[in-house]
Amino acid sequence: MTLNKVLIGALCALSLGFTACSDDDDDRSQFAGLEEYKGVFVINQGNMDNNIPGSITNIDTKDGEAYQNVFKTVNGRVLGDTPQSAIIHGDKMYVAVYQSNVIEILDSKTLKSIKTIGLSGEGTRPRYFAANGDKVYVSLYDGYVGRIDTKSLELEAKVKVGPNPEEMVIVGKYLYVTNSDGLNYLNKFANGYTVSKINVSSFIEEKKIQVGMNPNHIVSNGNDIFVICTGDYSEANPPTLKRITKDDSVESMFGASYMAINKDLLYIIYAPYADWGKDPIPPTYYVYSISKNKKTQLNLSDIISPVTIAVSPKNGNIFISTYSINNGYSDPCFINEYTSTGAFVKQYNAGIGAGCIFM
């Protein structure tokens, strides 16, 4: 499968998600449950066609091992259908399981399930998280953001935002939520041009900021806010990086498909898509210094087709998940680790559809 087909296929994964319905997943873990899991975690979405549910990989960068299917190893059951993302906040891990329509809350060290929150009514299909203090926020794909109290572990409130919200960040007293309108791709994401700005204290949406077509990814270092507007998966509307300034105006910057931030440095993957029938455009990798307004290309090796990127806040190392071959989603991904300057460190195995890396 060419890169442009993989990227267009990713539209379906982001908008609709993979599904699976069998408990008979390929449990490739050769390890017993550990007393403590640590390091880097990977959410694997699974694959609908091969009836493979989602899973979690744990990479211990100190011992150099990648532990597969750790949720099932600990809890004796599969994680569910199409887990989308996760966050560690305090002593707990929160996992959004999109197609199963649940939020799994785990002990962040043992990965033992503490509670499963099932969603119903208005505000379902969990996608992404942000956290601050004693609250965890989750985007809900039918147009809401939910608020979880970290003490009671209850989903205590919901606020309506735009259609098909995705990633979120908290900056100061505001929560910023991308409204992708991802299910409306046949109509050019007509209602997916905004970022909702929610007052954290009142939990009320104060305004919608116009950013561009199909915003999905958003990151912040606590001061600067960057958004990737994914466009409509055509050459005419390529994925573009935008910056939201302090007065909520928006500055267009340069091409970007995926990103991760670490203090003053923004790490960028630009994997533009070509129209069907055309040769794919190889992805490029950059590090952007925010304070210097300078973009430097990174020469990263051994990446076939990138899925997502993350950066360690401890040592600045870069982690990129990539498909292992060019024939779709039927084979496990792997994760490459690089130094902050792009030197290759190590490759780790992951699961199928490794769409979220966190630590």
SULSUL-V951769 format. One record per residue. N is the residue number from 1. RES is the residue in one small letter. SS is DSSP state (hx for helix, st for strand, lp for the rest). PSI is psi in degrees with one decimal (999 if undefined). NEAR is the number of other ideal C-beta (glycine too) atoms within 8 Angstrom. Layout:
BEGIN
n=N res=RES ss=SS psi=PSI near=NEAR
n=N res=RES ss=SS psi=PSI near=NEAR
END
This chain:
BEGIN
n=1 res=m ss=lp psi=131.0 near=7
n=2 res=t ss=lp psi=163.5 near=8
n=3 res=l ss=hx psi=-39.7 near=14
n=4 res=n ss=hx psi=-33.3 near=13
n=5 res=k ss=hx psi=-38.4 near=9
n=6 res=v ss=hx psi=-42.3 near=13
n=7 res=l ss=hx psi=-39.5 near=12
n=8 res=i ss=hx psi=-35.8 near=11
n=9 res=g ss=hx psi=-32.8 near=11
n=10 res=a ss=hx psi=-27.5 near=9
n=11 res=l ss=hx psi=-44.7 near=10
n=12 res=c ss=hx psi=-39.1 near=8
n=13 res=a ss=hx psi=-39.9 near=13
n=14 res=l ss=hx psi=-37.5 near=10
n=15 res=s ss=hx psi=-41.1 near=11
n=16 res=l ss=lp psi=-30.2 near=5
n=17 res=g ss=lp psi=152.9 near=12
n=18 res=f ss=lp psi=156.8 near=14
n=19 res=t ss=lp psi=156.6 near=8
n=20 res=a ss=lp psi=157.5 near=16
n=21 res=c ss=lp psi=10.4 near=6
n=22 res=s ss=lp psi=145.1 near=8
n=23 res=d ss=lp psi=-7.0 near=6
n=24 res=d ss=lp psi=60.1 near=4
n=25 res=d ss=lp psi=164.4 near=13
n=26 res=d ss=lp psi=90.8 near=4
n=27 res=d ss=lp psi=98.7 near=8
n=28 res=r ss=lp psi=7.6 near=7
n=29 res=s ss=lp psi=122.1 near=10
n=30 res=q ss=lp psi=11.0 near=4
n=31 res=f ss=lp psi=149.3 near=8
n=32 res=a ss=lp psi=169.7 near=4
n=33 res=g ss=lp psi=138.4 near=6
n=34 res=l ss=lp psi=160.8 near=8
n=35 res=e ss=lp psi=-31.1 near=3
n=36 res=e ss=lp psi=130.8 near=6
n=37 res=y ss=lp psi=140.0 near=12
n=38 res=k ss=lp psi=170.0 near=6
n=39 res=g ss=lp psi=-125.6 near=10
n=40 res=v ss=st psi=137.5 near=13
n=41 res=f ss=st psi=148.9 near=15
n=42 res=v ss=st psi=127.8 near=15
n=43 res=i ss=st psi=119.2 near=16
n=44 res=n ss=st psi=122.3 near=17
n=45 res=q ss=lp psi=-21.9 near=15
n=46 res=g ss=lp psi=-165.9 near=17
n=47 res=n ss=st psi=123.7 near=13
n=48 res=m ss=lp psi=-45.7 near=8
n=49 res=d ss=lp psi=-35.3 near=6
n=50 res=n ss=lp psi=8.7 near=8
n=51 res=n ss=lp psi=43.1 near=9
n=52 res=i ss=st psi=118.6 near=10
n=53 res=p ss=lp psi=172.7 near=13
n=54 res=g ss=st psi=167.6 near=18
n=55 res=s ss=st psi=175.0 near=16
n=56 res=i ss=st psi=131.7 near=16
n=57 res=t ss=st psi=137.6 near=18
n=58 res=n ss=st psi=122.7 near=14
n=59 res=i ss=st psi=116.2 near=13
n=60 res=d ss=st psi=102.5 near=12
n=61 res=t ss=lp psi=-17.7 near=9
n=62 res=k ss=lp psi=-44.2 near=5
n=63 res=d ss=lp psi=-4.3 near=4
n=64 res=g ss=lp psi=18.4 near=6
n=65 res=e ss=st psi=146.9 near=7
n=66 res=a ss=st psi=117.8 near=11
n=67 res=y ss=st psi=121.2 near=13
n=68 res=q ss=lp psi=152.1 near=13
n=69 res=n ss=lp psi=43.4 near=13
n=70 res=v ss=hx psi=-30.5 near=16
n=71 res=f ss=hx psi=-46.2 near=13
n=72 res=k ss=hx psi=-37.1 near=14
n=73 res=t ss=hx psi=-41.3 near=12
n=74 res=v ss=hx psi=-42.1 near=11
n=75 res=n ss=hx psi=-7.9 near=9
n=76 res=g ss=lp psi=17.8 near=4
n=77 res=r ss=lp psi=161.3 near=6
n=78 res=v ss=lp psi=158.1 near=10
n=79 res=l ss=lp psi=-38.5 near=13
n=80 res=g ss=st psi=-170.7 near=12
n=81 res=d ss=lp psi=120.0 near=14
n=82 res=t ss=lp psi=61.3 near=15
n=83 res=p ss=st psi=137.3 near=18
n=84 res=q ss=st psi=-44.8 near=14
n=85 res=s ss=st psi=176.1 near=13
n=86 res=a ss=st psi=164.3 near=14
n=87 res=i ss=st psi=144.2 near=11
n=88 res=i ss=st psi=124.3 near=11
n=89 res=h ss=st psi=120.2 near=9
n=90 res=g ss=lp psi=-131.7 near=6
n=91 res=d ss=lp psi=19.2 near=5
n=92 res=k ss=st psi=154.4 near=12
n=93 res=m ss=st psi=132.1 near=12
n=94 res=y ss=st psi=126.7 near=17
n=95 res=v ss=st psi=125.5 near=14
n=96 res=a ss=st psi=113.9 near=14
n=97 res=v ss=st psi=97.1 near=17
n=98 res=y ss=lp psi=-60.0 near=14
n=99 res=q ss=lp psi=-30.1 near=12
n=100 res=s ss=lp psi=-13.7 near=8
n=101 res=n ss=lp psi=44.0 near=10
n=102 res=v ss=st psi=159.3 near=11
n=103 res=i ss=st psi=118.4 near=14
n=104 res=e ss=st psi=130.7 near=12
n=105 res=i ss=st psi=121.5 near=13
n=106 res=l ss=st psi=155.9 near=14
n=107 res=d ss=st psi=127.0 near=10
n=108 res=s ss=lp psi=-16.5 near=9
n=109 res=k ss=lp psi=-44.4 near=8
n=110 res=t ss=lp psi=-19.4 near=9
n=111 res=l ss=lp psi=15.8 near=15
n=112 res=k ss=lp psi=132.8 near=8
n=113 res=s ss=st psi=129.2 near=10
n=114 res=i ss=st psi=-41.4 near=8
n=115 res=k ss=st psi=148.0 near=6
n=116 res=t ss=st psi=120.3 near=8
n=117 res=i ss=st psi=113.7 near=11
n=118 res=g ss=st psi=142.0 near=6
n=119 res=l ss=lp psi=142.7 near=14
n=120 res=s ss=lp psi=170.1 near=4
n=121 res=g ss=lp psi=-146.3 near=5
n=122 res=e ss=lp psi=127.7 near=7
n=123 res=g ss=lp psi=79.8 near=10
n=124 res=t ss=lp psi=176.9 near=11
n=125 res=r ss=lp psi=77.7 near=10
n=126 res=p ss=st psi=144.8 near=16
n=127 res=r ss=st psi=-66.7 near=14
n=128 res=y ss=st psi=164.6 near=11
n=129 res=f ss=st psi=158.2 near=14
n=130 res=a ss=st psi=154.0 near=11
n=131 res=a ss=st psi=147.7 near=11
n=132 res=n ss=st psi=129.1 near=7
n=133 res=g ss=lp psi=-129.2 near=3
n=134 res=d ss=lp psi=25.1 near=5
n=135 res=k ss=st psi=142.3 near=11
n=136 res=v ss=st psi=132.2 near=12
n=137 res=y ss=st psi=142.6 near=15
n=138 res=v ss=st psi=131.4 near=15
n=139 res=s ss=st psi=137.0 near=16
n=140 res=l ss=st psi=124.9 near=16
n=141 res=y ss=lp psi=-15.2 near=12
n=142 res=d ss=lp psi=17.6 near=9
n=143 res=g ss=lp psi=23.9 near=11
n=144 res=y ss=st psi=164.6 near=13
n=145 res=v ss=st psi=132.5 near=16
n=146 res=g ss=st psi=155.0 near=13
n=147 res=r ss=st psi=123.3 near=13
n=148 res=i ss=st psi=130.3 near=15
n=149 res=d ss=st psi=126.5 near=10
n=150 res=t ss=lp psi=-11.2 near=11
n=151 res=k ss=lp psi=-49.5 near=5
n=152 res=s ss=lp psi=-18.5 near=5
n=153 res=l ss=lp psi=33.3 near=10
n=154 res=e ss=lp psi=143.8 near=7
n=155 res=l ss=st psi=98.5 near=11
n=156 res=e ss=st psi=-17.8 near=7
n=157 res=a ss=st psi=156.5 near=7
n=158 res=k ss=st psi=147.1 near=11
n=159 res=v ss=st psi=137.9 near=11
n=160 res=k ss=st psi=135.6 near=7
n=161 res=v ss=lp psi=-141.7 near=13
n=162 res=g ss=lp psi=-180.0 near=13
n=163 res=p ss=lp psi=136.5 near=12
n=164 res=n ss=lp psi=61.2 near=15
n=165 res=p ss=st psi=148.6 near=18
n=166 res=e ss=st psi=-117.5 near=17
n=167 res=e ss=st psi=159.6 near=12
n=168 res=m ss=st psi=154.4 near=16
n=169 res=v ss=st psi=156.3 near=11
n=170 res=i ss=st psi=126.2 near=13
n=171 res=v ss=st psi=116.3 near=9
n=172 res=g ss=lp psi=-127.8 near=4
n=173 res=k ss=lp psi=17.4 near=5
n=174 res=y ss=st psi=146.8 near=11
n=175 res=l ss=st psi=125.8 near=12
n=176 res=y ss=st psi=127.4 near=17
n=177 res=v ss=st psi=126.5 near=16
n=178 res=t ss=st psi=132.9 near=15
n=179 res=n ss=st psi=100.5 near=18
n=180 res=s ss=lp psi=-29.1 near=16
n=181 res=d ss=lp psi=39.1 near=14
n=182 res=g ss=hx psi=-28.4 near=15
n=183 res=l ss=hx psi=-5.4 near=8
n=184 res=n ss=hx psi=33.3 near=13
n=185 res=y ss=hx psi=-26.5 near=12
n=186 res=l ss=hx psi=-18.4 near=4
n=187 res=n ss=hx psi=31.2 near=6
n=188 res=k ss=lp psi=35.5 near=8
n=189 res=f ss=lp psi=47.5 near=14
n=190 res=a ss=lp psi=-32.0 near=7
n=191 res=n ss=lp psi=19.7 near=9
n=192 res=g ss=lp psi=60.3 near=16
n=193 res=y ss=lp psi=13.2 near=13
n=194 res=t ss=st psi=161.7 near=11
n=195 res=v ss=st psi=124.2 near=14
n=196 res=s ss=st psi=136.5 near=15
n=197 res=k ss=st psi=111.3 near=13
n=198 res=i ss=st psi=129.6 near=15
n=199 res=n ss=st psi=119.7 near=11
n=200 res=v ss=lp psi=-39.0 near=11
n=201 res=s ss=lp psi=-47.8 near=5
n=202 res=s ss=lp psi=-17.3 near=5
n=203 res=f ss=lp psi=48.7 near=9
n=204 res=i ss=st psi=136.0 near=7
n=205 res=e ss=st psi=119.3 near=11
n=206 res=e ss=st psi=-30.7 near=7
n=207 res=k ss=st psi=165.6 near=7
n=208 res=k ss=st psi=128.4 near=10
n=209 res=i ss=st psi=123.9 near=12
n=210 res=q ss=st psi=119.1 near=7
n=211 res=v ss=lp psi=-34.8 near=13
n=212 res=g ss=lp psi=177.2 near=13
n=213 res=m ss=lp psi=125.9 near=12
n=214 res=n ss=lp psi=58.4 near=15
n=215 res=p ss=st psi=133.0 near=20
n=216 res=n ss=st psi=-54.1 near=13
n=217 res=h ss=st psi=139.7 near=12
n=218 res=i ss=st psi=136.2 near=17
n=219 res=v ss=st psi=161.2 near=12
n=220 res=s ss=st psi=150.0 near=13
n=221 res=n ss=lp psi=16.8 near=10
n=222 res=g ss=lp psi=-7.8 near=4
n=223 res=n ss=lp psi=-58.6 near=5
n=224 res=d ss=lp psi=142.5 near=8
n=225 res=i ss=st psi=126.2 near=11
n=226 res=f ss=st psi=140.4 near=15
n=227 res=v ss=st psi=137.5 near=16
n=228 res=i ss=st psi=119.2 near=16
n=229 res=c ss=st psi=111.9 near=14
n=230 res=t ss=lp psi=-19.5 near=12
n=231 res=g ss=lp psi=-161.0 near=12
n=232 res=d ss=lp psi=25.2 near=10
n=233 res=y ss=lp psi=39.3 near=9
n=234 res=s ss=st psi=162.9 near=8
n=235 res=e ss=lp psi=-25.4 near=7
n=236 res=a ss=lp psi=-28.2 near=5
n=237 res=n ss=st psi=76.5 near=6
n=238 res=p ss=lp psi=160.8 near=9
n=239 res=p ss=lp psi=131.8 near=13
n=240 res=t ss=st psi=138.6 near=13
n=241 res=l ss=st psi=131.8 near=14
n=242 res=k ss=st psi=152.3 near=15
n=243 res=r ss=st psi=130.6 near=11
n=244 res=i ss=st psi=122.2 near=13
n=245 res=t ss=lp psi=177.2 near=8
n=246 res=k ss=lp psi=-27.0 near=3
n=247 res=d ss=lp psi=15.4 near=4
n=248 res=d ss=lp psi=15.7 near=9
n=249 res=s ss=lp psi=164.6 near=6
n=250 res=v ss=st psi=131.3 near=13
n=251 res=e ss=st psi=128.2 near=7
n=252 res=s ss=st psi=135.9 near=7
n=253 res=m ss=st psi=-85.2 near=9
n=254 res=f ss=st psi=176.3 near=7
n=255 res=g ss=st psi=136.6 near=9
n=256 res=a ss=lp psi=139.4 near=13
n=257 res=s ss=lp psi=-38.1 near=13
n=258 res=y ss=st psi=155.6 near=12
n=259 res=m ss=st psi=160.2 near=14
n=260 res=a ss=st psi=148.8 near=11
n=261 res=i ss=st psi=143.9 near=13
n=262 res=n ss=st psi=98.0 near=12
n=263 res=k ss=lp psi=-114.2 near=5
n=264 res=d ss=lp psi=-4.0 near=7
n=265 res=l ss=st psi=131.3 near=13
n=266 res=l ss=st psi=121.0 near=11
n=267 res=y ss=st psi=130.1 near=16
n=268 res=i ss=st psi=135.4 near=13
n=269 res=i ss=st psi=126.4 near=14
n=270 res=y ss=st psi=108.4 near=13
n=271 res=a ss=lp psi=74.8 near=13
n=272 res=p ss=lp psi=150.1 near=10
n=273 res=y ss=lp psi=146.4 near=13
n=274 res=a ss=lp psi=155.5 near=10
n=275 res=d ss=lp psi=158.2 near=8
n=276 res=w ss=lp psi=138.7 near=6
n=277 res=g ss=lp psi=-9.2 near=3
n=278 res=k ss=lp psi=158.0 near=7
n=279 res=d ss=lp psi=141.3 near=5
n=280 res=p ss=lp psi=154.6 near=8
n=281 res=i ss=lp psi=121.6 near=10
n=282 res=p ss=lp psi=142.4 near=5
n=283 res=p ss=lp psi=153.3 near=12
n=284 res=t ss=st psi=157.4 near=7
n=285 res=y ss=st psi=135.8 near=12
n=286 res=y ss=st psi=157.0 near=11
n=287 res=v ss=st psi=130.7 near=12
n=288 res=y ss=st psi=120.7 near=11
n=289 res=s ss=st psi=117.2 near=11
n=290 res=i ss=lp psi=-46.0 near=10
n=291 res=s ss=lp psi=-33.7 near=5
n=292 res=k ss=lp psi=-8.0 near=5
n=293 res=n ss=lp psi=48.8 near=5
n=294 res=k ss=st psi=130.6 near=6
n=295 res=k ss=st psi=127.4 near=9
n=296 res=t ss=st psi=131.4 near=8
n=297 res=q ss=st psi=141.3 near=7
n=298 res=l ss=st psi=137.3 near=11
n=299 res=n ss=lp psi=87.8 near=6
n=300 res=l ss=lp psi=135.4 near=12
n=301 res=s ss=lp psi=163.7 near=6
n=302 res=d ss=lp psi=39.2 near=8
n=303 res=i ss=lp psi=123.6 near=10
n=304 res=i ss=lp psi=-54.5 near=8
n=305 res=s ss=st psi=104.1 near=11
n=306 res=p ss=st psi=145.2 near=13
n=307 res=v ss=st psi=-46.9 near=12
n=308 res=t ss=st psi=172.0 near=11
n=309 res=i ss=st psi=147.5 near=14
n=310 res=a ss=st psi=160.3 near=11
n=311 res=v ss=st psi=139.4 near=14
n=312 res=s ss=lp psi=127.7 near=12
n=313 res=p ss=lp psi=-13.5 near=6
n=314 res=k ss=lp psi=-50.2 near=4
n=315 res=n ss=lp psi=0.9 near=5
n=316 res=g ss=lp psi=5.8 near=11
n=317 res=n ss=lp psi=148.1 near=12
n=318 res=i ss=st psi=138.0 near=16
n=319 res=f ss=st psi=126.4 near=14
n=320 res=i ss=st psi=127.2 near=14
n=321 res=s ss=st psi=146.3 near=15
n=322 res=t ss=st psi=147.4 near=14
n=323 res=y ss=st psi=147.4 near=11
n=324 res=s ss=lp psi=-29.1 near=8
n=325 res=i ss=lp psi=175.5 near=6
n=326 res=n ss=lp psi=33.5 near=9
n=327 res=n ss=lp psi=31.3 near=6
n=328 res=g ss=lp psi=-151.9 near=6
n=329 res=y ss=lp psi=19.0 near=11
n=330 res=s ss=lp psi=-6.3 near=8
n=331 res=d ss=lp psi=152.2 near=9
n=332 res=p ss=lp psi=149.7 near=11
n=333 res=c ss=lp psi=172.8 near=15
n=334 res=f ss=st psi=163.0 near=12
n=335 res=i ss=st psi=126.6 near=19
n=336 res=n ss=st psi=136.0 near=15
n=337 res=e ss=st psi=133.8 near=12
n=338 res=y ss=st psi=158.4 near=14
n=339 res=t ss=lp psi=172.9 near=9
n=340 res=s ss=lp psi=-18.6 near=12
n=341 res=t ss=lp psi=1.7 near=5
n=342 res=g ss=lp psi=6.5 near=11
n=343 res=a ss=lp psi=133.4 near=6
n=344 res=f ss=st psi=135.6 near=9
n=345 res=v ss=st psi=-57.8 near=7
n=346 res=k ss=st psi=155.4 near=8
n=347 res=q ss=st psi=137.2 near=7
n=348 res=y ss=st psi=147.1 near=11
n=349 res=n ss=st psi=149.0 near=8
n=350 res=a ss=lp psi=-164.2 near=14
n=351 res=g ss=lp psi=-165.9 near=14
n=352 res=i ss=lp psi=131.0 near=14
n=353 res=g ss=lp psi=53.9 near=14
n=354 res=a ss=st psi=82.9 near=19
n=355 res=g ss=st psi=-4.0 near=12
n=356 res=c ss=st psi=126.1 near=11
n=357 res=i ss=st psi=130.5 near=14
n=358 res=f ss=st psi=165.1 near=11
n=359 res=m ss=lp psi=999 near=9
END
